[in-house]
Amino acid sequence: MKHTMGKEMEASSEEKQIAKENIKNSLRDLTGLVGVSGSEQDVVKYLRNSLLPYADEVNIDAYGNVIAIKNGRTSGPKLMISSHSDEVGFCVKNILQDGFIMFDKIGGVSDQLLLGRKVWVTRNKLPGIIGIKAGHMQTPEESTQVKTIRECYIDVGASSREDVERMGIKIGDPIVFQSDFMEMDNKDLVCTKSVDNRIHCAILIELFKELKSMDFSGTLFGVITVQEEVGLRGAMMVANAIEPDYAIVLDTIPAGDTPDIQTEKALPVYLGKGPVCPIADGVRGNMNFQYIHPKVREIIEEQALVASVPLQVLTLIGDGYTTDAASLSSSNKGIPVGILSTPRRYSHSPVELVNLNDAEGVLRIVKGIVSQNGKKNLSFI
């Protein structure tokens, strides 16, 4: 029975290629937008407009969480599949009298990434540069030091505070790394900023497209949350409003297959070897430690098998990784939740690298989960 079902559900090579191209095109658009936590408006507009033709209803709540609803043909559980719209970045802290800008971090950005970078300032993407002292003038000690954000500044080509203000720049305006969308020699590998987590926003758009003519039971809530990078805030707002019966959180996960990581000992996650299912995760100190629900794990693993998608499984506890699942699992009296992740290298940098085959695998698994919604008992024992 499983063998026959797998053949029915397995996508053809042509279908996989079309899905990858669609995901790539949406990802190119989405990563070209400015959407740091608290300033996700342009990303939210894009997602609303992209989902409207395929959803029965698309709502935006007061904080910008996107809720796309697709009703099945028959009654059944409420299934929430979520991504998040925000990216890490910065905001304007102060504008100095000589026209340089001081800035704060929003989310986890390493100080090692700052000096000499191009940035976009405000949602209008005004060009700027994080300044760096001329190498000719650096002392030997300075040439090896990493400057903190408090020692850095942004140059927008202004000579006074008034010049900066005339550009329309204000205190609190968002700032992101300027990063081109780059395809590697292998066109399935793409690199840019904010792959975390625009890749799964793109996957949700493609999921709704493919569900347009598919029968399923219950109700699908395709959710894109805000402010994940600064405390998983949007997820709790939405979960308490929707009250789903169970949820699948889609997010990226660091790949450990680079020379600077002991892959098998520390982070056995590989680019190109399929989606990842983190069984347990938690930030340093384990304040948000959580296991995924055992029945939701079964659902993910079963649908990966049916769709012939390789699945990487691991725990990632105490290493600074967590997702909206930590927030959802304790919302609305406790929501059974699982995580499905796309690996990407160079986390929270302007050069995040992802393999579109892994992303397409996520799509096939969640499509299978929707198709079988309501066919599995979610009770803990």
C-alpha positions as CSV (number, residue, x, y, z in Angstrom):
1,M,0.0,0.0,0.0
2,K,2.8,2.4,0.9
3,H,4.6,1.6,-2.3
4,T,1.5,2.4,-4.4
5,M,0.7,5.6,-2.5
6,G,4.3,6.8,-2.9
7,K,4.0,6.4,-6.7
8,E,0.8,8.3,-6.7
9,M,2.2,11.2,-4.6
10,E,5.7,11.4,-6.0
11,A,6.2,14.4,-8.2
12,S,7.5,14.1,-11.8
13,S,10.8,15.6,-12.7
14,E,9.0,18.3,-14.7
15,E,6.7,19.2,-11.8
16,K,9.8,19.4,-9.5
17,Q,11.6,21.7,-11.9
18,I,8.5,24.0,-12.3
19,A,8.1,24.2,-8.5
20,K,11.8,25.1,-8.1
21,E,11.7,27.8,-10.7
22,N,8.5,29.3,-9.1
23,I,10.1,29.2,-5.6
24,K,13.3,30.8,-7.0
25,N,11.4,33.6,-8.7
26,S,9.4,34.4,-5.5
27,L,12.5,34.2,-3.4
28,R,14.3,36.7,-5.7
29,D,11.4,39.1,-5.3
30,L,11.1,38.6,-1.5
31,T,14.8,38.9,-0.7
32,G,14.9,42.2,-2.6
33,L,12.6,43.8,-0.1
34,V,13.4,45.4,3.3
35,G,11.7,43.7,6.1
36,V,13.5,43.7,9.4
37,S,11.5,42.9,12.5
38,G,8.9,45.6,13.1
39,S,9.2,46.9,9.5
40,E,7.8,44.0,7.5
41,Q,5.2,46.0,5.6
42,D,6.6,45.6,2.1
43,V,7.0,41.8,2.6
44,V,3.5,41.6,4.0
45,K,2.0,43.4,1.0
46,Y,3.8,41.1,-1.5
47,L,2.6,38.0,0.4
48,R,-1.0,39.2,0.6
49,N,-1.1,39.9,-3.2
50,S,0.6,36.6,-4.0
51,L,-1.7,34.5,-1.9
52,L,-5.0,36.2,-2.7
53,P,-5.6,34.4,-6.1
54,Y,-5.2,31.0,-4.4
55,A,-6.6,31.3,-0.9
56,D,-10.3,31.5,0.0
57,E,-9.4,34.4,2.3
58,V,-6.3,36.4,3.3
59,N,-6.3,38.5,6.5
60,I,-3.6,40.8,7.9
61,D,-3.9,41.3,11.7
62,A,-2.9,44.5,13.6
63,Y,0.8,43.6,13.8
64,G,1.2,42.4,10.2
65,N,0.8,38.6,10.6
66,V,-0.5,37.2,7.3
67,I,-3.3,34.5,7.6
68,A,-4.3,32.8,4.3
69,I,-7.2,30.4,4.7
70,K,-7.9,27.5,2.3
71,N,-11.0,25.4,3.1
72,G,-11.1,21.7,2.4
73,R,-14.0,19.9,0.8
74,T,-15.0,18.1,4.0
75,S,-14.7,18.9,7.7
76,G,-11.6,18.1,9.6
77,P,-8.8,19.6,11.8
78,K,-7.4,23.1,11.6
79,L,-3.8,22.8,10.3
80,M,-1.5,25.8,10.6
81,I,1.7,25.8,8.4
82,S,3.8,28.9,9.1
83,S,6.9,30.8,8.1
84,H,8.1,34.2,9.2
85,S,8.4,37.4,7.2
86,D,11.1,39.4,9.1
87,E,14.8,39.4,8.6
88,V,17.7,40.4,10.8
89,G,19.2,43.8,10.2
90,F,19.5,47.2,11.9
91,C,17.8,50.5,12.5
92,V,18.9,54.1,12.7
93,K,19.9,54.9,16.3
94,N,21.1,58.5,15.8
95,I,22.0,61.0,13.0
96,L,25.2,62.9,13.8
97,Q,25.7,66.5,13.0
98,D,28.3,65.7,10.3
99,G,25.8,63.4,8.5
100,F,27.0,60.0,9.6
101,I,24.5,57.5,11.1
102,M,24.8,55.4,14.2
103,F,22.8,52.2,14.2
104,D,21.4,49.4,16.4
105,K,21.1,45.7,15.7
106,I,17.7,44.1,15.1
107,G,18.1,40.3,15.7
108,G,21.3,38.3,15.7
109,V,23.9,39.8,13.4
110,S,27.6,39.2,14.1
111,D,29.9,42.2,14.5
112,Q,32.3,40.4,12.1
113,L,30.0,41.2,9.2
114,L,29.8,44.9,9.6
115,L,32.8,46.8,8.3
116,G,32.9,47.8,4.6
117,R,29.4,46.5,3.8
118,K,26.8,48.1,1.5
119,V,23.4,48.7,3.1
120,W,20.0,49.9,2.2
121,V,18.5,52.5,4.6
122,T,14.7,52.8,5.0
123,R,12.1,50.8,3.1
124,N,13.0,53.0,0.1
125,K,16.4,51.3,0.0
126,L,18.5,54.5,0.1
127,P,22.2,53.4,-0.5
128,G,24.7,53.5,2.4
129,I,28.0,52.1,3.4
130,I,29.2,50.9,6.8
131,G,32.5,52.8,7.0
132,I,35.9,51.3,7.5
133,K,39.1,53.1,8.4
134,A,41.6,53.2,5.4
135,G,44.0,50.3,5.6
136,H,46.9,52.7,5.1
137,M,46.0,54.3,8.4
138,Q,45.3,51.3,10.5
139,T,47.7,50.2,13.2
140,P,48.8,46.5,13.2
141,E,46.4,45.9,16.1
142,E,43.5,47.6,14.4
143,S,43.9,45.5,11.3
144,T,43.1,42.3,13.2
145,Q,40.4,43.7,15.5
146,V,36.6,43.2,15.1
147,K,34.8,46.5,15.8
148,T,31.6,46.4,17.7
149,I,28.5,48.0,16.4
150,R,29.0,50.9,18.8
151,E,32.2,51.8,17.0
152,C,30.7,51.6,13.5
153,Y,28.8,54.2,11.5
154,I,26.9,54.4,8.2
155,D,27.8,56.9,5.4
156,V,24.9,57.9,3.1
157,G,26.9,60.5,1.3
158,A,25.6,63.4,3.4
159,S,27.6,66.3,4.9
160,S,25.1,67.2,7.7
161,R,22.2,65.9,9.8
162,E,19.9,68.2,7.7
163,D,21.1,66.5,4.5
164,V,20.2,63.1,6.0
165,E,16.8,64.2,7.1
166,R,16.1,65.7,3.6
167,M,16.6,62.2,2.3
168,G,13.7,61.1,4.5
169,I,15.8,59.2,7.0
170,K,14.4,59.2,10.6
171,I,15.4,57.6,13.9
172,G,14.2,54.0,14.0
173,D,14.2,53.5,10.2
174,P,15.1,50.0,9.1
175,I,18.5,49.1,7.6
176,V,19.5,45.9,5.8
177,F,22.6,44.5,4.1
178,Q,22.5,45.2,0.3
179,S,22.9,41.9,-1.3
180,D,22.4,40.8,-4.9
181,F,20.5,37.6,-5.7
182,M,23.3,35.3,-7.0
183,E,23.1,31.9,-8.7
184,M,26.1,29.6,-8.4
185,D,27.4,27.6,-11.3
186,N,24.9,24.9,-10.1
187,K,21.7,26.9,-10.7
188,D,20.0,25.1,-7.9
189,L,22.3,26.9,-5.4
190,V,21.3,30.5,-4.8
191,C,22.8,33.0,-2.4
192,T,21.5,36.3,-1.0
193,K,20.3,38.0,2.2
194,S,17.2,37.0,4.2
195,V,16.9,33.4,2.9
196,D,16.0,33.1,6.5
197,N,13.1,33.0,6.2
198,R,11.9,34.3,2.8
199,I,12.5,30.8,1.3
200,H,9.6,29.4,3.2
201,C,7.4,32.4,2.4
202,A,8.1,31.4,-1.2
203,I,7.2,27.8,-0.5
204,L,3.9,28.8,1.1
205,I,3.0,30.7,-2.0
206,E,3.8,27.7,-4.2
207,L,1.9,25.4,-1.8
208,F,-1.3,27.4,-2.2
209,K,-0.9,27.4,-5.9
210,E,-0.6,23.6,-6.0
211,L,-3.6,23.1,-3.6
212,K,-5.9,25.1,-5.9
213,S,-7.2,21.9,-7.5
214,M,-6.5,19.4,-4.7
215,D,-9.1,17.8,-2.4
216,F,-8.4,17.7,1.3
217,S,-10.2,17.7,4.6
218,G,-10.4,20.4,7.3
219,T,-9.0,23.9,7.0
220,L,-5.5,25.0,6.1
221,F,-4.1,28.2,7.7
222,G,-1.0,29.4,5.8
223,V,0.5,31.9,8.2
224,I,3.5,34.2,7.9
225,T,4.4,35.7,11.3
226,V,6.2,38.9,12.2
227,Q,9.0,39.6,14.7
228,E,10.3,36.0,14.9
229,E,13.9,37.2,15.0
230,V,13.3,39.3,18.1
231,G,11.4,36.9,20.3
232,L,9.0,34.7,18.3
233,R,6.3,37.4,18.9
234,G,4.0,37.0,16.0
235,A,3.5,33.3,16.4
236,M,1.9,33.5,19.8
237,M,-0.5,36.3,18.5
238,V,-1.7,34.2,15.6
239,A,-1.9,30.8,17.5
240,N,-4.2,32.3,20.1
241,A,-6.4,33.8,17.4
242,I,-6.6,30.7,15.1
243,E,-6.5,28.0,17.8
244,P,-5.2,25.3,15.3
245,D,-5.4,21.6,16.1
246,Y,-1.7,21.2,15.1
247,A,1.0,23.2,13.3
248,I,4.0,22.7,11.1
249,V,6.7,25.5,11.4
250,L,8.8,26.1,8.4
251,D,12.2,27.7,9.0
252,T,15.8,27.6,7.9
253,I,18.5,25.7,9.8
254,P,22.2,26.2,9.8
255,A,24.1,23.7,7.6
256,G,27.2,22.2,9.3
257,D,29.0,21.0,6.1
258,T,31.7,23.7,6.0
259,P,35.4,23.4,7.0
260,D,35.0,25.5,10.1
261,I,32.4,23.2,11.7
262,Q,32.9,19.6,13.0
263,T,29.9,18.4,11.0
264,E,29.2,15.0,12.4
265,K,30.0,16.0,16.0
266,A,28.3,19.4,16.2
267,L,25.9,19.9,13.4
268,P,25.1,17.0,11.0
269,V,23.2,19.0,8.5
270,Y,24.1,19.0,4.8
271,L,23.1,21.2,1.9
272,G,21.5,19.2,-0.8
273,K,20.6,16.1,1.3
274,G,17.0,17.0,1.9
275,P,14.9,19.0,4.4
276,V,15.7,18.8,8.1
277,C,13.4,17.8,11.0
278,P,14.8,19.1,14.3
279,I,13.4,16.8,17.0
280,A,14.5,19.1,19.8
281,D,16.0,22.5,20.0
282,G,16.6,25.3,22.4
283,V,18.7,28.5,22.7
284,R,21.7,28.7,25.0
285,G,20.5,28.2,28.6
286,N,17.6,26.1,27.2
287,M,15.1,28.8,28.1
288,N,13.1,27.9,25.0
289,F,14.0,24.2,24.9
290,Q,11.3,22.1,23.3
291,Y,10.6,18.7,21.8
292,I,8.3,18.5,18.8
293,H,5.1,16.5,19.3
294,P,5.6,12.8,18.7
295,K,2.6,12.4,16.5
296,V,3.5,15.4,14.4
297,R,7.0,13.9,14.0
298,E,5.3,10.8,12.7
299,I,3.2,12.8,10.2
300,I,6.4,14.6,8.8
301,E,8.4,11.3,8.5
302,E,5.5,9.4,6.9
303,Q,4.9,12.1,4.3
304,A,8.7,12.3,3.5
305,L,8.6,8.6,2.9
306,V,5.5,8.8,0.7
307,A,7.0,11.6,-1.4
308,S,10.4,9.9,-1.6
309,V,12.1,13.0,0.0
310,P,15.2,12.3,2.1
311,L,14.8,13.7,5.6
312,Q,17.7,14.8,7.9
313,V,16.8,14.4,11.6
314,L,18.8,15.8,14.5
315,T,18.6,17.6,17.9
316,L,20.1,21.0,18.3
317,I,20.0,21.9,22.0
318,G,21.9,24.8,23.6
319,D,23.4,26.1,20.3
320,G,21.5,29.3,19.9
321,Y,18.8,27.9,17.6
322,T,15.0,28.1,18.1
323,T,11.9,28.7,15.9
324,D,8.3,29.8,16.2
325,A,7.6,26.3,17.3
326,A,8.8,27.2,20.8
327,S,6.1,29.8,21.0
328,L,3.4,27.8,19.4
329,S,3.9,24.7,21.6
330,S,2.9,26.7,24.7
331,S,0.1,28.8,23.1
332,N,-3.6,28.1,23.3
333,K,-3.2,25.5,26.1
334,G,-0.5,23.7,24.0
335,I,-0.5,23.1,20.3
336,P,1.0,19.9,18.9
337,V,3.8,21.2,16.7
338,G,6.5,20.0,14.4
339,I,9.4,21.7,12.5
340,L,10.5,21.3,8.9
341,S,13.6,23.2,7.9
342,T,15.6,24.0,4.8
343,P,19.3,24.0,5.5
344,R,21.3,27.1,4.5
345,R,25.0,28.0,5.0
346,Y,26.2,31.3,6.4
347,S,23.3,32.1,8.7
348,H,22.2,35.7,9.3
349,S,24.7,37.0,6.8
350,P,24.2,38.8,3.4
351,V,25.4,35.6,1.7
352,E,23.1,32.9,2.9
353,L,23.4,29.9,0.5
354,V,20.5,27.5,-0.1
355,N,19.8,24.5,-2.3
356,L,16.5,24.7,-4.1
357,N,16.2,20.9,-4.1
358,D,15.9,21.0,-0.3
359,A,13.3,23.7,-0.5
360,E,11.3,21.7,-3.1
361,G,11.4,18.7,-0.8
362,V,9.8,20.8,2.0
363,L,7.1,21.7,-0.4
364,R,6.3,18.1,-1.3
365,I,6.2,17.0,2.3
366,V,3.8,19.8,3.4
367,K,1.6,19.2,0.4
368,G,1.4,15.5,1.5
369,I,0.6,16.6,5.0
370,V,-2.3,18.8,3.8
371,S,-3.6,16.0,1.6
372,Q,-3.8,13.6,4.5
373,N,-5.1,16.1,7.1
374,G,-7.3,14.5,9.7
375,K,-6.3,10.9,8.9
376,K,-4.0,10.6,12.0
377,N,-5.0,10.7,15.7
378,L,-3.0,13.4,17.4
379,S,-3.4,12.2,21.0
380,F,-0.1,12.0,22.9
381,I,-0.5,8.3,23.7
